[in-house]
Amino acid sequence: MTGAMAPSKPLTAMDLCDRCGAQAYVRVVLPGAGELLFCAHHNRQHADALAKIAVEIQDETERLSQG
């Protein structure tokens, strides 16, 4: 990540997984300013491949375990 990038905004209940429509807890920023949103399940399913191409990965899955 470069210093010129703006910080990612927090994910909300309005952010939905691009695969299944569930609430998104992970934002993957791609080269060229594209982004993908994933629920925890689909993030785990695709994490290895996404890590190879992502400019930034914003992972908020820890919110799932908060009481």
CYANA upper distance limits for C-alpha pairs under 8 A (distance plus 0.5 A):
  1 MET  CA      5 MET  CA      7.58
  1 MET  CA     55 VAL  CA      6.56
  1 MET  CA     56 GLU  CA      6.93
  8 SER  CA     58 GLN  CA      7.82
 11 LEU  CA     15 ASP  CA      6.67
 11 LEU  CA     24 ALA  CA      7.63
 11 LEU  CA     25 TYR  CA      7.04
 11 LEU  CA     26 VAL  CA      8.31
 11 LEU  CA     27 ARG  CA      8.38
 11 LEU  CA     60 GLU  CA      8.19
 12 THR  CA     23 GLN  CA      8.48
 12 THR  CA     24 ALA  CA      8.29
 13 ALA  CA     23 GLN  CA      6.35
 13 ALA  CA     24 ALA  CA      7.99
 14 MET  CA     23 GLN  CA      7.80
 15 ASP  CA     23 GLN  CA      6.57
 15 ASP  CA     24 ALA  CA      5.96
 15 ASP  CA     37 LEU  CA      7.83
 16 LEU  CA     21 GLY  CA      5.58
 16 LEU  CA     22 ALA  CA      5.93
 16 LEU  CA     23 GLN  CA      5.07
 16 LEU  CA     24 ALA  CA      5.18
 16 LEU  CA     37 LEU  CA      7.06
 16 LEU  CA     38 PHE  CA      7.62
 16 LEU  CA     39 CYS  CA      7.94
 17 CYS  CA     21 GLY  CA      5.18
 17 CYS  CA     22 ALA  CA      5.79
 17 CYS  CA     23 GLN  CA      6.39
 17 CYS  CA     24 ALA  CA      5.25
 17 CYS  CA     36 LEU  CA      8.50
 17 CYS  CA     37 LEU  CA      5.51
 17 CYS  CA     38 PHE  CA      4.69
 17 CYS  CA     39 CYS  CA      5.69
 18 ASP  CA     36 LEU  CA      7.11
 18 ASP  CA     37 LEU  CA      6.04
 18 ASP  CA     38 PHE  CA      6.50
 19 ARG  CA     38 PHE  CA      7.43
 19 ARG  CA     42 HIS  CA      7.73
 22 ALA  CA     39 CYS  CA      6.59
 23 GLN  CA     38 PHE  CA      8.30
 23 GLN  CA     39 CYS  CA      6.35
 24 ALA  CA     37 LEU  CA      6.24
 24 ALA  CA     38 PHE  CA      5.38
 24 ALA  CA     39 CYS  CA      4.78
 24 ALA  CA     40 ALA  CA      7.73
 25 TYR  CA     37 LEU  CA      7.96
 25 TYR  CA     38 PHE  CA      6.76
 25 TYR  CA     39 CYS  CA      5.81
 25 TYR  CA     40 ALA  CA      6.59
 25 TYR  CA     59 ASP  CA      6.78
 25 TYR  CA     60 GLU  CA      5.54
 25 TYR  CA     61 THR  CA      5.85
 26 VAL  CA     37 LEU  CA      6.22
 26 VAL  CA     38 PHE  CA      5.69
 26 VAL  CA     39 CYS  CA      6.91
 26 VAL  CA     40 ALA  CA      7.48
 26 VAL  CA     43 ASN  CA      7.35
 26 VAL  CA     57 ILE  CA      7.52
 26 VAL  CA     58 GLN  CA      6.01
 26 VAL  CA     59 ASP  CA      5.07
 26 VAL  CA     60 GLU  CA      6.42
 26 VAL  CA     61 THR  CA      7.46
 27 ARG  CA     35 GLU  CA      7.24
 27 ARG  CA     36 LEU  CA      6.30
 27 ARG  CA     37 LEU  CA      5.17
 27 ARG  CA     38 PHE  CA      7.06
 27 ARG  CA     57 ILE  CA      6.32
 27 ARG  CA     58 GLN  CA      5.50
 27 ARG  CA     59 ASP  CA      7.16
 28 VAL  CA     35 GLU  CA      5.90
 28 VAL  CA     36 LEU  CA      5.58
 28 VAL  CA     37 LEU  CA      6.83
 28 VAL  CA     50 LEU  CA      8.04
 28 VAL  CA     54 ALA  CA      6.72
 28 VAL  CA     55 VAL  CA      8.14
 28 VAL  CA     56 GLU  CA      6.49
 28 VAL  CA     57 ILE  CA      5.11
 28 VAL  CA     58 GLN  CA      6.88
 29 VAL  CA     33 ALA  CA      6.99
 29 VAL  CA     34 GLY  CA      6.46
 29 VAL  CA     35 GLU  CA      4.90
 29 VAL  CA     36 LEU  CA      7.13
 29 VAL  CA     54 ALA  CA      6.23
 29 VAL  CA     55 VAL  CA      6.01
 29 VAL  CA     56 GLU  CA      5.57
 29 VAL  CA     57 ILE  CA      6.76
 30 LEU  CA     34 GLY  CA      5.53
 30 LEU  CA     35 GLU  CA      6.02
 30 LEU  CA     36 LEU  CA      8.26
 30 LEU  CA     53 ILE  CA      7.30
 30 LEU  CA     54 ALA  CA      5.39
 30 LEU  CA     55 VAL  CA      5.86
 30 LEU  CA     56 GLU  CA      7.72
 31 PRO  CA     53 ILE  CA      8.16
 31 PRO  CA     54 ALA  CA      7.35
 31 PRO  CA     55 VAL  CA      6.45
 38 PHE  CA     42 HIS  CA      6.25
 38 PHE  CA     43 ASN  CA      6.00
 39 CYS  CA     43 ASN  CA      6.59
 40 ALA  CA     44 ARG  CA      6.74
 40 ALA  CA     61 THR  CA      6.70
 41 HIS  CA     45 GLN  CA      6.83
 42 HIS  CA     46 HIS  CA      6.67
 43 ASN  CA     47 ALA  CA      5.86
 46 HIS  CA     50 LEU  CA      6.62
 47 ALA  CA     51 ALA  CA      6.48
 48 ASP  CA     52 LYS  CA      7.32
 49 ALA  CA     53 ILE  CA      7.58
 50 LEU  CA     54 ALA  CA      6.22
 51 ALA  CA     57 ILE  CA      8.22
 61 THR  CA     65 SER  CA      8.34
 62 GLU  CA     66 GLN  CA      7.45
